[in-house]
Amino acid sequence: MVYPPQSARTSDQITLIFKNPDRNHAYYIPETDSQYVTNLKAYQGFPIEGIDDQNLLNYYGFDHTKEYDTLIIPTSQDLIELKFVYRGIDRLTYYFQNGDSVFVEYIDKKPYARIINRDEAFEVTNYQLLRRDSIHKVDFLAESKLSNGSFAINAWLQESKKSDERIDLKQFDIDYRSSQIEVLISQFKKD
């Protein structure tokens, strides 16, 4: 049995202990004229999202002004999936078991998690972060660029500054998204 049966649990919650928490609500895009992407929920103080016991999307937060903060998420689920905002619009997924106590330290704005009440390899807990930084050596995956209009507008502004001719934003957006779909397909082929 992978997960503890309900009768063996010590609590129906996940405890997250944060060190140097960062909302990651904004990210300045390199090689642009100070263009950035933002996440409104993270800006409002809720940089973590997960599905609650009623199968509803719920947002969680912490006090990013403190060196340490604790968040307790009540749950009766055996396993909970939490997504942490990273670089404004990106999300890193972590899976925790009911009853887990997790130490999350932000180093250079990256949330590194370590489960402190049971043995789990660091690479398992932080799989998506490690995969994201080792395999995809880009600021954002094509999937993120495709789903967020800020990238197309930023690219259009860059091209418009280089050109003496007017560049149609609508056609540019279509071409930009097509190119990102091609990149996305090539990323799946590599994985």
NUPA-526515 format. One line per 5 residues: their letters; for each residue x, z, y of N, C-alpha, C, O. Coordinates in nm, 2 decimals. Last residue first. Layout:
// residues N
A> X/Z/Y/X/Z/Y/X/Z/Y/X/Z/Y ~ ...;
// end
This chain:
// residues 191
DKKFQ> 1.13/-2.51/1.50/1.10/-2.39/1.43/1.07/-2.42/1.28/1.04/-2.32/1.21 ~ 1.14/-2.78/1.57/1.27/-2.71/1.55/1.25/-2.58/1.47/1.33/-2.54/1.40 ~ 0.87/-2.84/1.60/0.95/-2.91/1.50/1.08/-2.84/1.47/1.12/-2.84/1.35 ~ 0.80/-2.69/1.81/0.75/-2.65/1.69/0.82/-2.72/1.57/0.84/-2.67/1.46 ~ 0.95/-2.82/2.01/0.98/-2.68/1.98/0.92/-2.64/1.85/0.99/-2.57/1.77;
SILVE> 0.81/-3.07/2.02/0.95/-3.06/1.97/1.00/-2.92/1.94/1.08/-2.90/1.85 ~ 0.57/-2.98/2.13/0.57/-3.04/1.99/0.71/-3.04/1.94/0.73/-3.00/1.82 ~ 0.66/-2.90/2.38/0.60/-2.80/2.29/0.60/-2.85/2.15/0.63/-2.78/2.06 ~ 0.74/-3.15/2.49/0.84/-3.04/2.47/0.79/-2.94/2.37/0.86/-2.89/2.28 ~ 0.49/-3.27/2.50/0.60/-3.33/2.42/0.71/-3.23/2.39/0.76/-3.22/2.28;
IQSSR> 0.37/-3.10/2.68/0.31/-3.12/2.55/0.42/-3.17/2.45/0.43/-3.13/2.34 ~ 0.52/-3.16/2.91/0.53/-3.02/2.85/0.47/-3.02/2.71/0.51/-2.95/2.62 ~ 0.44/-3.42/2.96/0.58/-3.39/2.93/0.60/-3.26/2.86/0.68/-3.24/2.77 ~ 0.17/-3.37/3.02/0.21/-3.46/2.91/0.35/-3.43/2.87/0.38/-3.42/2.75 ~ 0.20/-3.22/3.26/0.15/-3.16/3.14/0.17/-3.24/3.01/0.20/-3.18/2.91;
YDIDF> 0.31/-3.42/3.42/0.39/-3.30/3.40/0.34/-3.23/3.27/0.41/-3.19/3.18 ~ 0.11/-3.61/3.44/0.24/-3.65/3.38/0.32/-3.53/3.34/0.38/-3.52/3.23 ~ -0.09/-3.46/3.56/-0.12/-3.52/3.43/0.01/-3.55/3.36/0.03/-3.52/3.24 ~ 0.04/-3.39/3.80/0.00/-3.29/3.71/-0.03/-3.34/3.57/0.01/-3.28/3.47 ~ 0.07/-3.65/3.91/0.19/-3.57/3.88/0.15/-3.46/3.78/0.23/-3.44/3.68;
QKLDI> -0.20/-3.71/3.96/-0.13/-3.79/3.86/0.00/-3.71/3.82/0.04/-3.72/3.70 ~ -0.25/-3.51/4.16/-0.33/-3.52/4.04/-0.26/-3.59/3.93/-0.25/-3.55/3.81 ~ -0.06/-3.55/4.36/-0.06/-3.43/4.28/-0.13/-3.44/4.15/-0.09/-3.39/4.05 ~ 0.12/-3.83/4.44/-0.01/-3.79/4.41/-0.01/-3.67/4.32/0.04/-3.68/4.20 ~ 0.36/-3.83/4.68/0.35/-3.82/4.53/0.21/-3.76/4.51/0.18/-3.65/4.56;
REDSK> 0.48/-4.04/4.93/0.38/-3.94/4.89/0.36/-3.95/4.74/0.35/-4.05/4.68 ~ 0.83/-4.10/4.97/0.70/-4.14/4.95/0.61/-4.03/4.91/0.65/-3.92/4.85 ~ 1.08/-3.98/4.97/1.02/-4.02/5.10/0.88/-4.07/5.09/0.81/-4.07/5.19 ~ 1.16/-3.70/4.76/1.10/-3.84/4.78/1.06/-3.86/4.92/1.00/-3.77/4.99 ~ 1.22/-3.44/4.75/1.33/-3.54/4.72/1.29/-3.68/4.76/1.37/-3.76/4.78;
KSEQL> 0.99/-3.30/4.79/1.10/-3.28/4.89/1.21/-3.39/4.87/1.27/-3.42/4.97 ~ 0.84/-3.38/4.57/0.80/-3.42/4.70/0.91/-3.41/4.80/0.92/-3.49/4.89 ~ 0.98/-3.23/4.37/0.98/-3.38/4.37/0.94/-3.44/4.50/1.00/-3.53/4.55 ~ 0.90/-2.97/4.44/1.04/-3.01/4.43/1.06/-3.16/4.44/1.14/-3.21/4.51 ~ 0.62/-2.98/4.42/0.69/-2.95/4.55/0.83/-3.00/4.55/0.88/-3.05/4.65;
WANIA> 0.60/-3.03/4.14/0.55/-3.13/4.24/0.62/-3.11/4.38/0.66/-3.21/4.44 ~ 0.70/-2.79/4.04/0.77/-2.92/4.01/0.73/-3.03/4.11/0.82/-3.10/4.15 ~ 0.50/-2.62/4.14/0.63/-2.60/4.18/0.72/-2.73/4.16/0.80/-2.77/4.24 ~ 0.27/-2.73/4.01/0.28/-2.73/4.16/0.42/-2.71/4.21/0.46/-2.78/4.30 ~ 0.35/-2.67/3.74/0.32/-2.81/3.79/0.33/-2.82/3.94/0.39/-2.92/3.99;
FSGNS> 0.36/-2.39/3.75/0.48/-2.47/3.72/0.46/-2.62/3.77/0.56/-2.68/3.82 ~ 0.10/-2.30/3.81/0.21/-2.28/3.91/0.33/-2.37/3.88/0.40/-2.41/3.97 ~ -0.07/-2.34/3.60/-0.06/-2.44/3.70/0.05/-2.43/3.80/0.09/-2.52/3.86 ~ -0.01/-2.26/3.27/-0.01/-2.20/3.40/0.02/-2.31/3.51/0.13/-2.38/3.51 ~ 0.00/-2.39/3.03/-0.12/-2.32/3.06/-0.12/-2.26/3.20/-0.22/-2.20/3.24;
LKSEA> 0.26/-2.51/3.03/0.14/-2.59/3.01/0.01/-2.52/3.06/-0.08/-2.58/3.12 ~ 0.43/-2.30/3.04/0.43/-2.39/3.15/0.30/-2.48/3.15/0.24/-2.51/3.25 ~ 0.38/-2.18/2.79/0.35/-2.11/2.91/0.34/-2.20/3.03/0.25/-2.19/3.12 ~ 0.46/-2.39/2.62/0.33/-2.34/2.61/0.29/-2.27/2.74/0.17/-2.28/2.79 ~ 0.73/-2.41/2.67/0.65/-2.51/2.72/0.50/-2.47/2.72/0.42/-2.51/2.81;
LFDVK> 0.86/-2.08/2.77/0.82/-2.18/2.67/0.73/-2.29/2.73/0.66/-2.26/2.83 ~ 1.09/-2.01/3.03/0.95/-2.01/2.98/0.94/-2.12/2.87/1.00/-2.22/2.88 ~ 1.37/-2.02/3.04/1.30/-1.91/3.11/1.16/-1.90/3.05/1.11/-1.79/3.03 ~ 1.53/-2.07/2.72/1.47/-2.12/2.84/1.40/-2.01/2.91/1.36/-1.91/2.84 ~ 1.61/-2.07/2.45/1.70/-2.03/2.55/1.66/-2.09/2.69/1.74/-2.15/2.76;
HISDR> 1.47/-1.97/2.18/1.43/-2.05/2.30/1.51/-2.00/2.42/1.47/-1.90/2.48 ~ 1.62/-1.80/2.01/1.59/-1.94/1.97/1.56/-2.02/2.09/1.60/-2.13/2.11 ~ 1.67/-1.56/2.16/1.78/-1.63/2.08/1.75/-1.77/2.04/1.84/-1.85/2.04 ~ 1.45/-1.47/2.30/1.58/-1.48/2.37/1.69/-1.55/2.29/1.78/-1.60/2.35 ~ 1.24/-1.48/2.11/1.23/-1.55/2.24/1.36/-1.57/2.31/1.38/-1.68/2.37;
RLLQY> 1.34/-1.32/1.91/1.32/-1.46/1.88/1.32/-1.54/2.01/1.38/-1.65/2.03 ~ 1.34/-1.08/2.04/1.47/-1.13/1.99/1.46/-1.28/1.96/1.55/-1.36/1.99 ~ 1.06/-1.05/2.10/1.16/-1.05/2.20/1.29/-1.11/2.16/1.35/-1.20/2.23 ~ 0.96/-1.06/1.84/0.93/-1.17/1.93/1.02/-1.17/2.05/1.06/-1.28/2.09 ~ 1.08/-0.82/1.71/1.10/-0.96/1.66/1.07/-1.07/1.77/1.15/-1.16/1.78;
NTVEF> 1.11/-0.55/1.73/1.13/-0.63/1.85/1.14/-0.78/1.82/1.21/-0.86/1.89 ~ 1.06/-0.46/1.47/0.98/-0.41/1.58/0.99/-0.50/1.70/0.89/-0.53/1.77 ~ 1.26/-0.59/1.33/1.12/-0.61/1.30/1.03/-0.57/1.41/0.94/-0.65/1.45 ~ 1.50/-0.50/1.45/1.47/-0.65/1.45/1.32/-0.68/1.41/1.26/-0.78/1.46 ~ 1.50/-0.23/1.38/1.49/-0.27/1.52/1.44/-0.42/1.53/1.36/-0.45/1.62;
AEDRN> 1.31/-0.14/1.09/1.43/-0.21/1.15/1.40/-0.25/1.30/1.29/-0.30/1.33 ~ 1.17/0.17/1.07/1.14/0.03/1.08/1.26/-0.03/1.15/1.30/0.02/1.25 ~ 1.07/0.48/0.96/1.18/0.39/0.96/1.12/0.24/0.97/1.04/0.20/0.88 ~ 0.89/0.69/1.20/0.91/0.63/1.07/1.02/0.52/1.08/1.06/0.48/1.19 ~ 0.88/0.78/1.46/0.83/0.87/1.35/0.83/0.81/1.21/0.79/0.87/1.11;
IIRAY> 0.97/0.60/1.64/1.05/0.72/1.62/1.00/0.81/1.51/1.07/0.90/1.47 ~ 1.04/0.26/1.69/0.94/0.36/1.63/1.02/0.48/1.59/1.12/0.47/1.52 ~ 1.13/0.11/1.99/1.18/0.18/1.87/1.08/0.28/1.82/1.04/0.37/1.89 ~ 1.15/-0.18/2.19/1.07/-0.07/2.13/1.14/-0.02/2.01/1.21/-0.09/1.93 ~ 1.23/-0.30/2.50/1.28/-0.28/2.37/1.21/-0.16/2.31/1.22/-0.05/2.36;
PKKDI> 1.13/-0.51/2.75/1.08/-0.39/2.67/1.14/-0.38/2.53/1.09/-0.46/2.44 ~ 1.34/-0.60/3.01/1.29/-0.63/2.88/1.25/-0.51/2.81/1.32/-0.41/2.81 ~ 1.45/-0.55/3.26/1.31/-0.58/3.26/1.26/-0.62/3.12/1.14/-0.66/3.11 ~ 1.70/-0.44/3.18/1.69/-0.57/3.25/1.55/-0.63/3.24/1.54/-0.75/3.21 ~ 1.52/-0.25/2.96/1.66/-0.28/3.00/1.66/-0.42/3.06/1.62/-0.52/2.99;
YEVFV> 1.30/-0.01/2.89/1.31/-0.13/2.96/1.46/-0.15/3.01/1.50/-0.07/3.09 ~ 1.21/0.13/2.59/1.30/0.14/2.70/1.31/0.00/2.76/1.34/-0.10/2.69 ~ 0.98/0.31/2.42/1.00/0.18/2.48/1.09/0.19/2.60/1.05/0.25/2.70 ~ 0.91/0.47/2.12/1.00/0.48/2.25/1.02/0.34/2.30/1.08/0.26/2.23 ~ 0.62/0.56/1.96/0.71/0.45/2.00/0.78/0.48/2.13/0.72/0.51/2.23;
SDGNQ> 0.46/0.68/1.69/0.51/0.72/1.82/0.63/0.62/1.85/0.72/0.60/1.77 ~ 0.18/0.58/1.50/0.31/0.56/1.54/0.34/0.62/1.68/0.25/0.63/1.76 ~ -0.09/0.60/1.42/-0.01/0.72/1.41/0.14/0.70/1.46/0.21/0.80/1.47 ~ -0.11/0.28/1.30/-0.19/0.39/1.35/-0.10/0.52/1.32/-0.04/0.53/1.22 ~ 0.17/0.07/1.38/0.07/0.13/1.28/0.01/0.25/1.35/0.06/0.31/1.43;
FYYTL> 0.21/-0.22/1.59/0.23/-0.08/1.56/0.12/-0.03/1.46/0.01/-0.07/1.46 ~ 0.36/-0.51/1.70/0.27/-0.45/1.61/0.30/-0.31/1.58/0.42/-0.28/1.54 ~ 0.39/-0.70/2.00/0.44/-0.59/1.92/0.33/-0.54/1.83/0.22/-0.54/1.87 ~ 0.47/-0.98/2.19/0.38/-0.92/2.10/0.45/-0.82/2.01/0.56/-0.84/1.96 ~ 0.50/-1.06/2.53/0.57/-1.03/2.40/0.48/-0.95/2.32/0.42/-0.85/2.36;
RDIGR> 0.42/-1.32/2.75/0.38/-1.20/2.68/0.46/-1.19/2.55/0.48/-1.28/2.48 ~ 0.46/-1.46/3.08/0.49/-1.46/2.94/0.44/-1.33/2.88/0.42/-1.23/2.95 ~ 0.42/-1.43/3.35/0.31/-1.49/3.27/0.34/-1.48/3.12/0.24/-1.51/3.04 ~ 0.63/-1.22/3.43/0.51/-1.26/3.50/0.40/-1.31/3.41/0.29/-1.25/3.40 ~ 0.82/-1.15/3.24/0.85/-1.26/3.33/0.72/-1.31/3.39/0.70/-1.43/3.40;
YVFKL> 0.58/-1.01/3.03/0.73/-1.04/3.04/0.74/-1.16/3.13/0.68/-1.26/3.11 ~ 0.35/-0.78/2.92/0.38/-0.88/3.01/0.53/-0.89/3.03/0.60/-0.79/3.03 ~ 0.29/-0.72/2.58/0.35/-0.67/2.70/0.38/-0.79/2.79/0.44/-0.89/2.74 ~ 0.04/-0.67/2.36/0.11/-0.77/2.42/0.16/-0.71/2.56/0.08/-0.67/2.64 ~ -0.02/-0.52/2.04/-0.01/-0.50/2.18/0.08/-0.61/2.24/0.18/-0.65/2.18;
EILDQ> -0.21/-0.46/1.76/-0.13/-0.56/1.83/-0.13/-0.54/1.98/-0.24/-0.54/2.04 ~ -0.23/-0.21/1.52/-0.27/-0.26/1.65/-0.16/-0.35/1.70/-0.04/-0.33/1.69 ~ -0.36/-0.11/1.21/-0.26/-0.18/1.28/-0.31/-0.23/1.41/-0.42/-0.27/1.42 ~ -0.59/0.03/1.14/-0.46/0.06/1.07/-0.34/0.00/1.14/-0.23/0.06/1.14 ~ -0.79/0.17/1.40/-0.74/0.06/1.33/-0.61/0.10/1.25/-0.54/0.18/1.30;
STPII> -0.87/0.36/1.57/-0.90/0.39/1.43/-0.85/0.27/1.34/-0.87/0.28/1.22 ~ -0.71/0.48/1.86/-0.75/0.37/1.77/-0.78/0.42/1.63/-0.72/0.51/1.58 ~ -0.59/0.55/2.19/-0.68/0.59/2.07/-0.71/0.47/1.99/-0.75/0.36/2.05 ~ -0.29/0.55/2.31/-0.39/0.46/2.29/-0.47/0.50/2.17/-0.42/0.50/2.06 ~ -0.11/0.71/2.56/-0.17/0.73/2.43/-0.29/0.63/2.42/-0.38/0.63/2.50;
LTDYE> 0.19/0.69/2.73/0.06/0.63/2.72/0.01/0.65/2.58/0.08/0.62/2.48 ~ 0.42/0.84/2.96/0.36/0.83/2.82/0.22/0.77/2.83/0.15/0.80/2.92 ~ 0.73/0.78/3.13/0.58/0.80/3.13/0.54/0.78/2.98/0.60/0.72/2.90 ~ 1.02/0.82/3.33/0.96/0.83/3.20/0.80/0.84/3.22/0.76/0.90/3.32 ~ 1.06/0.76/3.60/1.17/0.73/3.50/1.11/0.73/3.36/1.14/0.64/3.27;
KTHDF> 0.79/0.62/3.78/0.86/0.73/3.71/0.96/0.68/3.62/0.96/0.57/3.57 ~ 0.67/0.39/3.87/0.75/0.46/3.96/0.83/0.58/3.90/0.92/0.63/3.96 ~ 0.49/0.30/3.68/0.62/0.23/3.69/0.72/0.30/3.79/0.83/0.26/3.80 ~ 0.29/0.45/3.48/0.34/0.47/3.61/0.48/0.42/3.62/0.57/0.48/3.58 ~ 0.10/0.21/3.29/0.19/0.33/3.30/0.23/0.34/3.44/0.20/0.25/3.52;
GYYNL> -0.18/0.07/3.11/-0.08/0.08/3.21/0.00/0.21/3.20/-0.02/0.29/3.11 ~ -0.38/-0.18/2.94/-0.32/-0.04/2.95/-0.21/-0.05/3.05/-0.15/-0.15/3.08 ~ -0.69/-0.34/2.87/-0.56/-0.34/2.94/-0.51/-0.20/2.96/-0.59/-0.11/2.99 ~ -0.86/-0.50/2.60/-0.84/-0.38/2.69/-0.70/-0.39/2.75/-0.61/-0.43/2.69 ~ -1.10/-0.69/2.46/-0.97/-0.69/2.52/-0.96/-0.58/2.62/-1.05/-0.56/2.70;
LNQDD> -1.28/-0.56/2.18/-1.28/-0.60/2.32/-1.14/-0.60/2.37/-1.06/-0.51/2.33 ~ -1.34/-0.44/1.93/-1.29/-0.58/1.94/-1.30/-0.64/2.08/-1.33/-0.76/2.09 ~ -1.36/-0.18/1.94/-1.49/-0.25/1.95/-1.46/-0.40/1.96/-1.55/-0.48/2.00 ~ -1.10/-0.08/1.94/-1.18/-0.06/1.82/-1.32/-0.14/1.82/-1.38/-0.16/1.72 ~ -0.93/-0.34/2.14/-0.97/-0.21/2.10/-1.05/-0.20/1.98/-1.08/-0.30/1.92;
IGEIP> -0.65/-0.54/2.17/-0.79/-0.54/2.12/-0.82/-0.40/2.08/-0.75/-0.34/1.99 ~ -0.44/-0.53/2.46/-0.46/-0.52/2.32/-0.61/-0.52/2.29/-0.69/-0.50/2.38 ~ -0.17/-0.54/2.70/-0.31/-0.57/2.66/-0.32/-0.56/2.51/-0.22/-0.58/2.44 ~ 0.00/-0.42/2.98/-0.01/-0.42/2.84/-0.16/-0.45/2.80/-0.25/-0.40/2.86 ~ 0.01/-0.38/3.26/0.09/-0.48/3.20/0.09/-0.49/3.04/0.16/-0.57/2.99;
FGQYA> -0.15/-0.28/3.50/-0.19/-0.29/3.36/-0.12/-0.40/3.29/-0.18/-0.51/3.26 ~ -0.12/-0.28/3.77/-0.08/-0.16/3.70/-0.11/-0.16/3.55/-0.10/-0.06/3.49 ~ -0.17/-0.50/3.92/-0.27/-0.39/3.93/-0.23/-0.27/3.85/-0.30/-0.17/3.86 ~ 0.02/-0.67/3.81/0.04/-0.62/3.95/-0.06/-0.50/3.97/-0.02/-0.41/4.05 ~ -0.10/-0.72/3.56/0.02/-0.64/3.57/0.05/-0.59/3.71/0.09/-0.47/3.73;
KLNTV> -0.32/-0.87/3.65/-0.34/-0.74/3.58/-0.22/-0.66/3.58/-0.23/-0.53/3.61 ~ -0.18/-1.09/3.77/-0.26/-1.00/3.85/-0.29/-0.87/3.78/-0.28/-0.77/3.85 ~ 0.13/-1.21/3.76/0.03/-1.17/3.67/-0.06/-1.06/3.74/-0.01/-0.95/3.77 ~ 0.30/-1.50/3.90/0.26/-1.36/3.90/0.15/-1.33/3.79/0.08/-1.43/3.75 ~ 0.59/-1.69/3.97/0.47/-1.67/3.90/0.43/-1.52/3.90/0.52/-1.44/3.89;
YQSDT> 0.75/-1.84/4.26/0.74/-1.74/4.15/0.60/-1.74/4.09/0.51/-1.80/4.15 ~ 1.01/-1.99/4.45/0.88/-2.00/4.39/0.87/-1.89/4.28/0.97/-1.87/4.21 ~ 1.24/-2.02/4.59/1.18/-1.89/4.59/1.04/-1.89/4.54/0.95/-1.81/4.57 ~ 1.27/-2.31/4.53/1.28/-2.25/4.67/1.20/-2.12/4.67/1.10/-2.11/4.74 ~ 1.43/-2.31/4.21/1.32/-2.34/4.30/1.35/-2.27/4.44/1.44/-2.19/4.45;
EPIYY> 1.61/-2.22/4.03/1.62/-2.35/4.07/1.50/-2.40/4.15/1.47/-2.52/4.15 ~ 1.40/-1.98/3.86/1.53/-2.03/3.90/1.52/-2.18/3.94/1.43/-2.25/3.89 ~ 1.12/-1.81/3.98/1.16/-1.92/3.90/1.29/-1.98/3.94/1.31/-2.02/4.06 ~ 1.06/-1.47/3.97/1.11/-1.58/4.05/1.17/-1.69/3.96/1.25/-1.66/3.88 ~ 0.78/-1.31/3.86/0.91/-1.36/3.82/0.94/-1.48/3.91/0.86/-1.57/3.92;
AHNRD> 0.58/-1.01/3.84/0.63/-1.13/3.91/0.76/-1.18/3.86/0.85/-1.09/3.83 ~ 0.53/-0.79/3.68/0.42/-0.87/3.73/0.46/-1.00/3.80/0.37/-1.08/3.83 ~ 0.67/-0.60/3.53/0.70/-0.74/3.51/0.59/-0.83/3.56/0.56/-0.94/3.51 ~ 0.65/-0.33/3.53/0.53/-0.40/3.52/0.55/-0.55/3.49/0.47/-0.62/3.43 ~ 0.86/-0.12/3.35/0.86/-0.23/3.45/0.73/-0.31/3.43/0.70/-0.35/3.31;
PNKFI> 1.00/0.21/3.29/0.90/0.11/3.27/0.89/0.01/3.39/0.91/0.04/3.51 ~ 1.21/0.39/3.21/1.23/0.29/3.32/1.12/0.18/3.30/1.16/0.06/3.30 ~ 1.06/0.45/2.91/1.18/0.48/2.99/1.20/0.37/3.08/1.21/0.25/3.04 ~ 0.76/0.56/2.75/0.84/0.46/2.83/0.95/0.52/2.90/0.94/0.63/2.96 ~ 0.61/0.60/2.46/0.69/0.68/2.55/0.78/0.58/2.62/0.86/0.51/2.56;
LTIQD> 0.30/0.58/2.31/0.41/0.50/2.37/0.48/0.58/2.47/0.41/0.63/2.57 ~ 0.12/0.64/2.03/0.18/0.70/2.14/0.30/0.62/2.19/0.39/0.60/2.11 ~ -0.19/0.56/1.89/-0.05/0.52/1.91/0.00/0.58/2.03/-0.07/0.58/2.14 ~ -0.42/0.74/1.68/-0.37/0.70/1.81/-0.23/0.64/1.79/-0.16/0.66/1.69 ~ -0.54/0.94/1.51/-0.60/0.81/1.53/-0.55/0.76/1.67/-0.64/0.74/1.76;
STRAS> -0.31/1.12/1.30/-0.39/1.10/1.42/-0.44/0.96/1.43/-0.39/0.87/1.37 ~ -0.22/1.12/1.05/-0.21/1.25/1.12/-0.29/1.24/1.25/-0.33/1.34/1.31 ~ -0.36/0.98/0.75/-0.32/0.97/0.89/-0.31/1.11/0.96/-0.39/1.20/0.92 ~ -0.47/0.98/0.51/-0.33/1.02/0.52/-0.28/1.03/0.66/-0.17/1.07/0.69 ~ -0.73/0.87/0.53/-0.72/1.02/0.50/-0.57/1.07/0.51/-0.55/1.19/0.53;
QPPYV> -0.67/0.60/0.57/-0.73/0.68/0.68/-0.71/0.83/0.65/-0.69/0.90/0.74 ~ -0.36/0.52/0.42/-0.50/0.52/0.42/-0.55/0.62/0.52/-0.48/0.71/0.57 ~ -0.09/0.35/0.59/-0.14/0.47/0.53/-0.30/0.47/0.53/-0.36/0.42/0.62 ~ -0.01/0.02/0.47/-0.05/0.11/0.57/-0.11/0.24/0.51/-0.16/0.24/0.40 ~ 0.07/-0.09/0.22/0.15/-0.11/0.33/0.11/0.00/0.44/0.20/0.06/0.50;
M> 0.09/0.00/-0.12/0.00/0.00/0.00/0.09/0.00/0.12/0.18/0.08/0.14;
// end
